[in-house]
Amino acid sequence: MIKLVASDLDGTILKNGAQSLPAGFVDLIRGLKDAGIHFAAASGRQYANMRRLFLPLEDEISYICENGALTLYKGKVLNQDVFPDDLLRDILREAQKKEGTEATSSMWNVQYLLSRDPEFIRMMTEVIRYDCKVASSIDEIPEGCIKAAIYENQGDMEENLHYWNSRFGDRCKVATSGSRWLDFIPYSTNKGNGVRELLKVLGLRPEECMVFGDEYNDTEMLQSVKYGVAMSYAKEGVRKAAAYTADSVEEILEKLIRSGGEPGGIFNVQ
């Protein structure tokens, strides 16, 4: 029986750049809770932003934030990683040289924007609604950040991914995270770690968890449990990392609620 569901947000639940949950999704979470299934949001996004997305149930779910660098259950921090400071600053310096690239770094409670572009700043603060601080130089960014991420405003994303992998792929994992975002993730940090922390605190086994994802920053999470579900439109490598595929999270959750948490009728497994 499934007792924990964890899902990626951008591209998985939030489609086509949406910044609010689909209609009826809060009711689905309530239905999961009534069926004895705990829900966790798993994203490269920051904690404060994720809590706002899930109003009015923000205190009833768990959060795997910043690609697994920060995991919280009932407001308690289960794990918090730190991004290597020398690597962070090398990435930010390289990003400043590349046209059309915006560099960011995250503390657990704020994202630093190394940008002078008012449109990018407006997007982050007013559209995506992050808690942000604008840094005029790398020196203004403190040590102890938990993630580096860049926004590529132009170019093919596969080419951009190759560009950044050629420069930092030997020092960290570089993964697409949404349509224009690339996240730099220490090899020891991933969403799968967050899922494992939640399984531990909930006293559950991997076969009692179902996860959803659509990008390469979801692969470890998809592989961490028996019921890893990739979106049918995900890249081939992401689909290969999952045991199952689906067209929508909502459809699977509706079936899961109707089955009382039994996955057998959903994926035709016994």
N, C-alpha and C positions, 0 to 999 in steps of 0.2 A: 504493500500500500504506500502511496506517495504521501509524505507528510511535510515536505519542504519543496517549494517552487522558487527558483531564482531565475531572473530574466534580465538580459541586457535591455537597454533603453533605446538609444538612437539607432534607427534602422530596423529594430526588432519590434518594439512596441510603438515608438515614436517614428512615424513614417514621413518621408518627404520633407524633412526639416521641421516637423511639428515640435512645438515647445509646450504642449499640454497633452495630458493623457487622452486617448480616444474616448468618445462617449460610451459610458457604461463600464469602463474598466474598473472604477472604484467599486462598483457593484460586484464585479467578478472577484475582487480581492475579499470582499465581505463574504461571498459565496464560498471561497476557499477556506476562510476562517471558520465558517459554520460547518464545513466538512472536516475540520481538524487539520487543515493544511496551512502552514506558515508561509508567508510570501516575503521574498527578499529582492530588492532592486539591485542589479549589478551593473556598474557603469564606469566609464572613465570620468564621469562628471564629479563635481565636488559635493560634499555632504549637504551643505546648506541649500544648494540648488535642488538636490534630489528630494529633500524634505518638503520644499515648496511644491514640487510636482505632485506629491502624493497627499496633499491636503484633501479631506480632513482626517486621513488615516495615517498621518506621518509618524505617530507614536506606536502604531500597531504593526509595523513591518520592520524588517532589518535592512541594512544598507551595506553593500560592498562597493566602496567608492574608489575613485582614482585608480581604476584597473586592479583593484585588490590591495593597494597600498594601505587602505584604511577600511576596517570592517567594524560595524556597530550592531549590537543586539540590545534592544530596550535601553538605548542611550549609553550602553557600556562599550568601551573600545575593546575589541577582541584582539586586534593586531594593528600595528602602525609601522610601516617601513619608512626608511629615510633614503632619499636619492643621493648618490655620491656627489658631493659638492663640486669636485673638480670636473667631473663629467658634465654636470648640469651647466657649468659656466662655459665649457667648450662648445656645447650644443647651442647655447644662447649666442655666443660670439659668431658661430658659423651661420646661424639663422639671420643675424643682422647683415650679413654679406649677400644674402640671396634675395633677389627682387621678388616681390609679391608674397613674402613670407612674414608671418607675425609670430613672435616667440612668447611663450608663457611658461610660468612655473607655479606650482601649487604648494601652499602650506595646507594643513588640514582644514583651516577655516577661511582661507582667502586665496584668490588666484592673482598673481602678479602679471601684469600685461606690459611687456617691453615694447611699447608701441607709441607712435605719434599719429596714427591714423584715426581720426575722429569717428569714421564709419565703423571700424573694427571695434573700437571702444564702446560705441553705442550698441552694436550687436551683442557684445558680451554682457553689458550692464542692463540694457533695456529689453532686448529680444530674448536672449538665452537666460538672462537674469541671474548672473553669477555675482557673488560677493567679490569685488575686485579692487585692486590698487594698481594705479598706473605708475610704472617705474621709468624714470628718464634715463637710467643707466643700469648696467649689470650690478654695479656696486651697491645699489639700493635694495637688491634682493638678498634677504638674509640666508644664512645657512640653515639646514634642517628642512629643506623642501622635500616633498614626497613624490613629486612627479614633474617631468618636463613634457611639454606638448607644443606643437606648432600648427598653425593654420595656414594652409596653402591656398592663396586666393586665385591662383592661375595654374595652368599646366595640367597635363595628364597625371592622375594620382599614382598610377603604376610607375611612371617615370620618376615622379617625386619620391616614391618609396625606394626605388633603386638608388636615387641620388643620396638619400639619407642613410640607407643601408651601407653604401660604399664608404661612407665616412665614419659611421658609428656602430655598424652591425657587429664589429668585433668586440665592442665594449658593452652593448646592451641590445635588447630586442627592440626593433622599430616596427610598429604595427599601425595599420590603418584603423581609425576609430571614428566612424562617421564619414560623410561624403568628402570633406575637405580637411579633416584632421589627421595628424600623425602623432602617436604617442611613443615616447621613449621609456622603456620599461626595463629595470634591472632584471637579469635572468632569474633572480630568486622571487620576483614579484609577479603575481598574476591573479586573476579572479578565482581560479581554482583554489588558491589558498584561502580566500574568503569563504568559499563554499565549505571547505573542510573545517574551518573554524566554527561555522554555524552548525554543521553536523555534530561537532564535538559538544558544543554547549547545549544543543537540543537532544543529545543522546541518540542520534539517528545513524543509520548506515547509508552508504552511497546508493544502494538500491532503493532507498526510500526518498530519493530526491530526483526532481526533474528540472533541467535547466534549458534556457533558450538563448541563442546568439546568432549573429550574422557576420561578424568580422573576425580578423585574425587575433585581435585581443581577447576573443572569447574562446579560443581553441582549448586552452588548458582547463577552463571551466567545463566545456563540453565533454572533455575526456575524463573528468574527475568523478563522474557518476554514471550509473547504468543508463539513465534516460536523458542523454544529451541530445537536444533537438536543434538542428540548424535550420534557418529559414531557407526555403526552397530556392530563393534568388541569391543566396550567399555564394561567394567565390568557391570554386571547386575544392580548394584546400580546406576551407572551413567546413564544407559538407562532409569531407572525408574524415574530419576529426570527430564528427557526431555519429551516434548510432541511428538517428532518425532525422527526417526532414518534415517540415510543415509549412503551409502557406501563411498561417497567421497564429499568433500566440492565443488570441481570443478564442478561436475555434477549439484549440486543444484544451484550454482551461474550462470551457463550457462542458466539454465531454468529461473532463476529469471530475468536475463537480457533480455531474449527473451520475457518474459511476461510483461516487463516494470515495474517490481517491484510488480506485483500482485502475491500473494502466492497461490491463489486458485487453479491454474492449476498444482501446484507442489505437494501439499500434499492432494489434493482432499478435500479441505475445502471450505466452502462458506462464 
